[in-house]
Amino acid sequence: MSQITSKNFITDNFLLNSEAAVTLYHEFAKDMPIIDYHNHLSPKQIAENKPIENITKAWLDGDHYKWRAMRANGIDESFITGNTSLEDKFTKWAETVPYTLRNPLFHWTHLELKRYFDVDAILQPSSAKEIFNKANAILANKTPAQLLKQMNVEVICTTDDPTDSLEYHQQISKQGFFTKVYPTFRPDELFLINKKSFKDYLKKLETCVGFSIENLTDLLKAIKSRIDFFNDHGCRLSDFGLEQIYAYDFTDDEVDLVLKKRISGKALSDSDIKSYGACIQYHLSKMYHDKNWVQQFHLGAVRNNNLRLLEELGADSGCDSMGDLTHAKAMSKFFGRLDNENILAKTISYNLNPSQNEVFATMMGNYNTGEFPGKMQWGSGWWFLDQKDGMEKQMNALSNMGLLSRFVGMLTDSRSFLSFPRHEYFRRILCDLIAEDMNKGLVPNDINFLGNMIQDICYNNAVNYFKFNTPSICTTNP
């Protein structure tokens, strides 16, 4: 591919296609703080607060989005997850970037280069060395806490296993960082009763709680103990990363026998596995309601499709994809039971297949009550859908089927400390979408009204929904 010669690609009005969009973004959205309520950042890195020092480590380590693009571009695995030098890996990423045109990676890459390193040049082989050196010089003096503050990140919620000691969260809370860092309870390992690792995981859980787990009563007691522990350390969210919601009939007595069977080393049937999953999911959700937590459901990914790379690299290596699974009946049965028993917590569901946008948007509207605005949320475009087209489709479907004005907005779902311009990306897209409606006469020509709604979506709704220790309201344009 020939060299890209344009400069100043990321202008002040990037993605803003009208005067109204420019006004809505710059006067209302731009300066709002960020609440990033779901990501995979390392609490250890934040607590230790040492400069990352190298853009390859900050950008490419663990970033399966970039890994997928590099593989698609024919880059050898040694430059992706192998042991080649950091500069060589960065150079291979720079070779790939021009080929990501019209992929969100092209936008994200240049937004991040501009915001963190004031780089206007397009990343490509001819600019790679200069950008590599400039970024590294800046990162050498930037700690994770400084990078977060630079982007006005007020709150982040990490993703944490129930057996985590939360020692790094405790250290962070004592250091007085601008950004508040809270854990999120992610119990996926509890569902893997059919995996070889399950019994080892139970042993790990036993060590945390200080007693043996021999039956379902013990397991639920252990789970409650860990939820209490997380709650005492500021946790207010949970998460499930599931292909589908478990919506199967069960009794606790039946599942008790299933668990005892597994502990004794006996094989389980498919029915056993499903009833166990349904039971654990139900009791977890009940406990979340008791704590007034928000529960999140990330649904629909088909994971670890490449068995060769799974064997070589493990999970989360960039070989997951959208599923063509069905969700409506399972969601209806599960959420319906919780609602009927008055134990349905505030809930955010995320779907990965855009063909089911309206399914999710309408399902989440079935269980709102008068107790809280926007109790049941259909979450932002996730994973393969957190790009311009995916976010616009999500917001349009939400507008048509629900209340966009009550939406809790964007998150990064990222492992990188350089990913926070994705919130800017979302805000620009949101402002352009609303301005387009105004210019077409589809909404009132009232900049202040629309701007206040945008501020709610960008920040205020999340403040009021999650109830973190943050100001209750924030405006940039009275």
N, C-alpha and C positions, 0 to 999 in steps of 0.2 A: 504494500500500500504506500502511496506517495505521502510526503510529509504534509501535515495539516499546518497551514500558515496563519490562520486567524488568531488574534489575541483578544484579550478582554471578553472571553466567552461568557464568563460569569459576571454580568453587569449588575448594577443596582436594581434594574428592573427585569432581571431574568425571570422568565415564565409569566410575567405580568403584561397582559396584552391590551390594557386600556388604562385611561387616566383613573378611572374608578378603582381598578385593581391596584394600581400604584398607591393611591391614597389609603385604601383599606390595609394594604400590607405595611407601608412605612409608618402610618399614623396610629395603627391599632395593633397589628400582629407582631411586628418585628421585635419589639423590646419586651414582650411578655416572657417571664421566667419559664423554664422547662421543668415539667414533672415527667420523668421517664419511668413509668410504673412497671415496665417489664424489659429486662435486659439480662445478658449473661456475662457482665463484667466480673472481674476477679476481686472479691473483697480483700484478698491477701495483697494484691498489687496496690489497692487503695490504701490499706492500712500501713504498708511499708513505705508508700509514697515516694518511691525512688523514680527518677526520670527513666522513661522507656528507652531513650537515647537513639534508637534507630527506627526509621520509618518502616522498614520491612517488618520488624517485630510488631510495631503498632498497627500496621495495615494488613499484613498477609498471614501472620500467625493465627490460625483458627478461623480464618474468614473463608468459609466454604463457598460464598458467592463468587469471590475472586478465583478460587480454585476451579470451580466449574467452568468459568470463562477461559482460564488458561488451558485447561484440558481440551475444551472445544476448539481452541486455537492451535492445538497440536504441540503444546509445550510439554517437554518430558517431565515426568513426576519428580525427578531429582531437583528440579527448580521450583517445585510447588510445596511438597512436604518432605523433600529429601535433605541432604546434608551439604548442599552447595552453599557458597558464601551468601551473606545477606545482600551484598551488592548485586551479585549475579541473579538472585531471585527477583530483586527489584527491577533489574534491567529486563528480565523476561516479562514481568508485569507491564512494564512500559511498552514493550513490543505488542502486548495484547490490547492495551487501552484503545488505540485507534479502531480496532476491530469490534469494540463494544458499542460503537455508535448506535443509538436508539435502544440500547440496553440501559437501565437505570444506573448501572455502574459507571457509565460515562459521565452522567450528571453528578453522582455522588463523589466520584474521584475529584472532579474539578471544583466542586463546592468545598470539599475538605482541603484541597490544596490552597484555595483562596482564603478560607477563613482561618486556618491554623498557621499558614506559612506565607500568606500574601503572594502567592504564585499565580500569575495570569497566564503563563504559557500552557499549551496543551501538552500533557504527558505523552511522550513518544520517544523512540530511541535517541533522537537528536537532542532532546532536552533532559534525558534521564539522569545523567551524571550531575548536572548542575542542580536539578531539583533534589536529588538524593543528598547531596552535600548540604544544601541550604536547609532542608528539613531536619537533617541530623544535627546541624548546629543549633537549631532552635529547640529541638527535643532534648538536647543534652542539658538544658536548663529548665525544663518543664516537667513538673511532677503530675501524676494523675489528678490530684486535687486542684492544681492550677489549671489544667486542661478543662476540667469540669466547670470551674468558676468562670473561665474565659467564655464559655458558651452559655453562661447564666443558668446552669443546671441546678435547680433548687433541691430536687429529690430524685434519687434513683432507687429502684428496687431490684436487687440481684435475685438470682434463681438458686435455691439452696436445698440440698437433700435433708430429709428429716433427721438424719444422724449427724449433721454438721454441728460442730461445737459452737459455732458463731463467735469464736474467739476474735476473729478479725473485725467483725461488726462491733464487738465490745471495744476493741482498740480504736476503731474509727470514731465511735461516739465520744471518746475522751479527748479527741484531738482538735475539736472545734473547727472542723472544715466548714466552708460555706455551704457545701452540698451535704444534705442529710442522706445517709445510706441505710436502707432498711432491707431485711431479708424477706424472701418469699418462700413459702412452704411448697416444695415440689415433690410429691410422693410417688413418682412414677415407678420406682423400684419395688414398691409394695405390691404392685399389680403383676409382677413378673413371676407368678407362682410356678409357671411351667418351665422356667429357665434354671440351668444348672446353678446359677449364682444365688438363687433365692434363699437357700438355707444359710449360706454365708452371710447374706444380708440380714437375716433374722438374728444371727449371732452378733452382728455389729450393732443392731438395734438393742439387743439385750444388754450389751456393754453400756450403752448410753443410759438406759433406764434402771439398770441394777437389779433386774429380776429375769427369770426364765420365761420364755414364751412357748407354752405347750398347747395352747388352744386359742380359740377366737376371743374369749374373754380377756386373756392375757395380751393378745395382740392389740385389741381395741384400747385396753388400759395403757399400753406402751405408746400407741399413737396419740392418745389424749395427753399423756405426759409430755411428749415432744411438742405438741401444739401449744400447751401451756408455756413451755420453755421458749418457743419462738415468740409467742405473744408478749412475754415478759421482756423480750429484746426488740420490741418495736414492730414485729411482723403484723401486717394488716391485710396481706394478700396470700392466696394460695394459687396453685396452677396445676393443671393436668395437661400432659402432652399425650393424647390418645388418638388412635385411628378413629374410633367411634365411642360414643357414650355407651356404657354398659347399661342395658335396659332389659334385664332378665329377672324372672321371678325367683325368689330365694327365701329361705328362712335361716335365721341365725343358727339353728340346730343343724341344718343341712351343711352349712358352710363350716361349722365347727368340725364336722366329720371330714370334710374335704381338706381342711388345714392339717388335721391330725394325720390324715392319709399321706399328705405331702411330707410332713415332718418325719414320718416313719419310713420314707423312701419309696412309697408305692406310686405307681403311675396314675395320672389323672385323666379323666375323660374331657372332651371338649365342653360338655355340660358342666362339669366340675369347675373348670377354669372360668367359664362365663358367670356362673352363680357366685363364685368367690369374688370376681371383679365387681359385680353389681353390689355385693354386700359391702365391700370396702369403700367403694365410691359413695354409697348411700351414707354410711356412718361418718365418713370424712365430711361430707357436705353438711350433715347435721351438726357436727362439731364446729365447722366454720360459721354456721348460723349462730351458734351459741356465743361465739367470740365476736360477732358482728364483723367478720372478715368479708372481703370480696373474693369470690372464687372465679377463676379463669379456666376456660376450656379451649385449648388449641387442638382443633380437630381436622382430620382429613389427610394427614401426610402418610405416604407410603415410604417407609424408611429403609435405608441400607440395601438399595436395589443391587448394587455392585458387590457381589460376594467376595470377589478377589480383593478389592480395596477394603472391604470390611475386615477381612482376615489380616491384611497388611497394616491398616491404619486405625481400625476400630470405627465406632459410630461417629456421626457428625463429620464425615469426611467429604461431604458435598455430593452424595449419591442418593439423596432423597428427592421425591417428586410429589406432584399432586395425585390424590387418589380420586377414583370415581365412585366413592362410597355414598351411601344414602344415610341421612341423619334425622329426617323429620320425625319419624315414628319413635325413634329412641329418645330424642330430646323431649318429645311430647310426654312420653311415659314417665321419664325420669323427673323432669321439671314439674310435671303435673302432680306426681306423688309428693314431692317436697312442698309444693304450694298447698296441696290439700291438707297436709299435716302442719302447715304454718311454720315450716322450717327451711324455707327457700331463702338463702342468703343473696345479697347483691351479687350479680353474675355478669361476666363478660364472656361471650363466645366468639371465637375466631374461625372462619372457614378458609380453606385453601383453594377451593375450586370455585371460580367466579360464576359458573353455571348455576351455583346454589346460593347466590347472593340473596335473592328474594326469599328463598326458603329460610335462611337464617334471620333475615330482617323481620319477617312476619312471625316466626316462632318466638323470638325474644319479646315481641309485643304482646304475647298472650298472658304474661304473668306479672305485669306491672300492677301495683296497688297504690292506694292513696298515701302510703307511708313515706314515700321518697321519690322525687322526680328522677326519671331515668334509671330506676332500679335495675332493670334488665337491659344490658347493653349488647349491641352487636359491634364487636371490636373493629378497629381500623384494618385496612388492607395489610395482610400478614405474609411474610416470607416472600413467595413468588409474586405477591400482589401488592407489595409496598412500593409501587412505582406509579408514575403519573396516571396511566390508564386504569390501573387497579384501584388507586385511591379515588379517582373520579367516579368509577363505577360503584364503589362501595358507598360513597357519599350520596350519589344520585339515588341508589336503591334505598338507602336509609331515609333520605328525604321523602321519597314516594310512599314508603311503608311505615315510617315512624317519625321521630322528632330529631332531625339533625341538630337542632338548637340545644339538645340535652346531651349530645355526644361528648365523651371524655377524651377524644382526640388521639394523637399520635404517640407511638413508642418506637424505640429503636430495635428491640429484639437482637441486640448486637453484642459481640465480644470485643469490640474495639473502642478505645477511648477517643478515637477520632470520628466517631459516627454521628455526633449530635447535630451536624448540619442537616440531617434527615428531618429534623423537626422544622427547620427553615424551609426545606423542600415541600413538606406537607402544608405549611402555612401559606406559601406562595401559591400553591395549587388551589387551596381552599379560597383564598382571596380572589383569584382569577375566576373561579367557578361562580362565586357569589356576584362578582362584578358583571360577569356575562349575563346572569339573570337580570340584574338591575338594568343593564343597557338594552335588554330586550323587552323591558317593561313587565317582566314576570314577577318582580318583587318591588316594593316601594322604593322610590328614589330618595332614600334617607340614609346617608352615609353613617351618621351616628348610631342609628338603630342597628344597621348591618354590622358596623364595626364592633359594637358591644357584643353582638352575637358571636362574632369571630373570636373576640377575647375570651368569651365563655368556653368555646370549643378548644381554644389553644391552651387554656390554663384554669379558669375559674371553675368550670364543671368538675375537673379532676380534683381541685382543692376540696370542693364540697362533697364529692363522692367518696374519696378515700379517707378523708379526715386525718391527714398527716398534720404534723406540727408546723403549719405554714399559715401565712395571712389568709383570711377568709375571702378576700376579694382583691383583685388587682386591675387597675385601669391605667392606660397610658394616654387617654384622651378624654378628659372630663366632659 
